[in-house]
């Protein structure tokens, strides 16, 4: 079988299936099974993402913008679905009875790279917009009287009466952009890995999937935030396991919701 060729499908025939609220637990179980079956690929993927987190944090530390680490790490939520395209390919090949290799991880970008890149640009713009907004909010609350030194910054923020409104407003903007990013990418990139369709068609189906299954998707988004947040705590080390788990589970979410 030629794994580089995808069957053409009519984009208008793509429909969304309504699923039970607790289906995310099924997706996680299936994702865990995929991860165990392809441990070298999963660990390589997770290790690369963990390393990327270290590099970003080091660059921000050297630039003296340690405050930007929190909004920057939100990129794991916004851009993660794009990075996980290789994991979707792994699950796709396993469903076909084909043993995937690390070389297969680039296959989605060779097949449908332009459309995947389009969604990547959309997610990247949302992420950069969030980083800029976070910087403006930080300056609004803490920059009027001069930004404290890097060593004093955590203590100055904790002692400031502006901390609570800063967190409330910042979190509010973050949630809005994260929701938009999630709606765009919930099943769109797995669709582009699996089908020969356009990015706009995939985004349309993804938004429809979120709206028609908002309870299940709300639980799914909450689980992603919870697992990823916990994975970030030990200096990104938890991403070695969490990132491939969520990536494989996302593939099963797509297969469960979108009807061929």
Legacy VTK file of the C-alpha trace (Angstrom):
# vtk DataFile Version 3.0
C-alpha trace
ASCII
DATASET POLYDATA
POINTS 260 float
0.000 0.000 0.000
1.278 3.455 -0.878
1.027 5.433 2.364
1.831 8.711 0.580
-1.462 8.769 -1.345
-4.709 9.725 0.313
-8.101 8.958 -1.202
-9.944 12.000 -2.443
-13.097 12.800 -0.533
-15.900 15.209 -1.180
-15.448 18.016 1.368
-19.157 18.711 1.295
-19.782 15.181 2.562
-17.896 15.793 5.784
-20.380 15.713 8.630
-20.108 15.875 12.391
-21.329 13.155 14.719
-22.647 14.069 18.165
-20.891 12.167 20.940
-21.438 11.646 24.649
-19.938 14.085 27.110
-17.570 11.486 28.568
-16.032 10.445 25.230
-12.705 12.237 25.932
-11.832 9.444 28.362
-12.206 6.953 25.504
-9.952 9.107 23.321
-7.315 9.199 26.033
-7.452 5.436 26.452
-7.005 4.882 22.718
-4.236 7.495 22.643
-2.428 5.723 25.476
-2.570 2.461 23.546
-1.110 4.162 20.464
1.647 5.677 22.552
2.589 2.353 24.125
2.656 0.699 20.701
4.988 3.355 19.265
7.084 4.276 22.304
10.272 5.335 20.423
8.326 7.787 18.265
6.272 9.077 21.204
9.336 9.634 23.397
11.245 11.302 20.550
8.318 13.648 19.935
7.798 14.425 23.605
11.516 14.916 24.185
11.763 17.364 21.283
8.847 19.420 22.643
10.405 19.433 26.115
13.712 20.615 24.641
11.898 23.379 22.764
10.410 24.575 26.058
13.882 24.749 27.614
15.242 26.726 24.663
12.371 29.244 24.741
12.715 29.744 28.500
16.481 30.200 28.214
16.101 32.783 25.446
13.520 34.735 27.459
15.742 34.586 30.550
18.745 35.883 28.609
16.602 38.652 27.125
15.480 39.736 30.595
11.820 39.100 29.809
11.141 36.352 32.308
7.575 37.624 32.707
6.887 36.450 29.126
7.456 32.766 29.938
3.814 32.236 30.966
2.245 33.667 27.790
4.970 32.026 25.715
4.215 28.595 27.150
0.614 29.056 26.076
2.032 28.221 22.675
1.919 24.576 23.719
-1.871 24.876 23.752
-2.199 26.981 20.595
0.502 25.613 18.280
0.628 22.092 19.735
-1.986 20.630 17.322
0.204 21.641 14.366
3.349 20.150 15.875
1.456 16.922 16.599
0.732 16.234 12.903
3.327 13.468 12.938
1.558 11.800 15.849
-1.715 11.853 13.916
0.122 10.141 11.068
1.377 7.485 13.482
-2.158 6.686 14.614
-3.415 6.727 11.027
-0.815 4.202 9.922
-1.505 1.971 12.922
-5.192 1.864 11.961
-4.102 0.608 8.531
-1.925 -2.088 10.070
1.308 -0.368 9.034
4.219 -0.045 11.471
5.137 3.682 11.509
8.699 4.974 11.607
10.226 8.321 12.499
10.596 9.054 8.782
6.815 8.801 8.391
6.338 11.766 10.714
7.069 14.184 7.871
4.643 12.501 5.459
1.664 14.786 6.299
3.699 17.852 5.391
4.753 16.304 2.078
1.174 15.323 1.210
-0.745 18.366 2.321
1.915 20.727 3.608
0.469 23.921 2.155
-2.919 23.496 3.828
-1.374 22.417 7.148
0.945 25.420 6.984
-2.068 27.709 6.463
-3.607 26.552 9.732
-0.174 26.830 11.327
-0.027 30.487 10.321
-3.488 31.090 11.800
-2.449 29.475 15.095
0.872 31.310 15.133
-0.838 34.667 14.585
-3.217 33.929 17.464
-0.271 32.993 19.674
1.799 36.058 18.792
-1.252 38.257 19.292
-1.681 36.753 22.768
1.985 37.352 23.636
1.641 40.993 22.525
-1.597 41.461 24.464
0.002 39.875 27.553
2.910 42.308 27.274
0.579 45.290 27.021
-1.479 44.122 30.006
1.700 43.611 32.044
2.946 47.107 31.205
-0.455 48.580 32.010
-0.480 47.136 35.528
3.206 47.006 36.480
5.074 49.257 34.088
3.698 52.651 35.047
6.071 53.065 37.991
8.991 51.234 36.448
9.514 47.513 35.985
11.389 45.928 38.918
14.628 44.076 38.333
14.464 40.436 37.300
15.427 39.309 40.809
12.710 41.412 42.479
9.986 40.866 39.884
8.188 37.874 41.508
8.139 39.540 44.943
7.058 42.891 43.499
4.144 41.261 41.692
3.037 39.338 44.792
3.153 42.479 46.920
1.334 44.610 44.374
-2.340 45.373 44.719
-2.550 45.078 40.925
-1.834 41.340 40.888
-5.445 40.137 41.132
-6.890 42.371 38.372
-3.827 41.584 36.245
-4.471 37.856 36.586
-8.220 38.204 35.986
-7.901 40.339 32.858
-4.918 38.423 31.508
-6.609 35.090 32.047
-9.787 36.374 30.417
-7.996 37.443 27.236
-6.038 34.197 27.246
-9.192 32.096 27.519
-10.830 33.901 24.602
-7.849 33.363 22.316
-7.349 29.791 23.531
-11.017 29.021 22.777
-10.632 30.428 19.264
-7.456 28.422 18.739
-9.097 25.246 20.043
-12.126 25.652 17.777
-9.870 26.153 14.748
-7.606 23.179 15.441
-9.724 20.645 17.383
-10.063 18.280 14.411
-8.877 20.340 11.439
-5.238 19.217 11.325
-6.075 15.510 11.774
-8.494 15.983 8.860
-5.735 17.428 6.694
-3.504 14.496 7.622
-6.261 12.054 6.693
-7.979 13.713 3.715
-7.258 15.738 0.612
-9.256 18.863 1.506
-8.551 22.550 1.984
-7.625 24.218 5.264
-10.753 26.391 5.220
-12.971 23.323 4.821
-11.171 21.581 7.676
-11.493 24.639 9.921
-15.218 24.859 9.147
-15.749 21.238 10.172
-13.605 21.750 13.282
-15.642 24.727 14.458
-18.844 22.782 13.751
-17.510 19.823 15.747
-16.824 22.048 18.749
-20.189 23.809 18.587
-22.252 20.632 18.177
-20.315 18.750 20.850
-19.582 21.621 23.191
-20.002 19.558 26.360
-17.586 16.836 25.290
-15.223 19.413 23.812
-15.339 21.512 26.966
-14.288 18.450 28.961
-11.629 17.624 26.359
-10.214 21.164 26.419
-10.205 21.115 30.221
-8.318 17.822 30.284
-5.762 19.162 27.798
-5.206 22.272 29.923
-4.974 20.226 33.125
-2.550 17.623 31.787
-0.401 20.144 29.947
-0.340 22.499 32.919
0.825 19.705 35.201
3.382 18.651 32.578
4.864 22.161 32.530
5.401 22.277 36.297
8.511 20.023 36.438
10.246 22.367 33.972
8.509 20.853 30.925
9.604 17.280 31.684
6.014 16.058 31.856
5.572 16.956 28.183
7.648 13.916 27.275
4.578 11.801 28.077
1.679 14.248 27.958
2.306 15.706 24.504
2.241 12.395 22.591
-0.681 11.171 24.708
-2.798 14.211 23.846
-1.655 14.081 20.223
-2.726 10.470 19.715
-5.969 11.064 21.624
-6.762 14.014 19.346
-6.608 11.699 16.355
-9.185 9.425 17.969
-11.361 12.442 18.782
-11.334 13.330 15.079
-12.211 9.777 14.021
-14.995 9.638 16.598
-16.638 12.918 15.670
-16.134 13.454 11.929
-18.070 11.130 9.628
-16.437 10.186 6.341
LINES 1 261
260 0 1 2 3 4 5 6 7 8 9 10 11 12 13 14 15 16 17 18 19 20 21 22 23 24 25 26 27 28 29 30 31 32 33 34 35 36 37 38 39 40 41 42 43 44 45 46 47 48 49 50 51 52 53 54 55 56 57 58 59 60 61 62 63 64 65 66 67 68 69 70 71 72 73 74 75 76 77 78 79 80 81 82 83 84 85 86 87 88 89 90 91 92 93 94 95 96 97 98 99 100 101 102 103 104 105 106 107 108 109 110 111 112 113 114 115 116 117 118 119 120 121 122 123 124 125 126 127 128 129 130 131 132 133 134 135 136 137 138 139 140 141 142 143 144 145 146 147 148 149 150 151 152 153 154 155 156 157 158 159 160 161 162 163 164 165 166 167 168 169 170 171 172 173 174 175 176 177 178 179 180 181 182 183 184 185 186 187 188 189 190 191 192 193 194 195 196 197 198 199 200 201 202 203 204 205 206 207 208 209 210 211 212 213 214 215 216 217 218 219 220 221 222 223 224 225 226 227 228 229 230 231 232 233 234 235 236 237 238 239 240 241 242 243 244 245 246 247 248 249 250 251 252 253 254 255 256 257 258 259
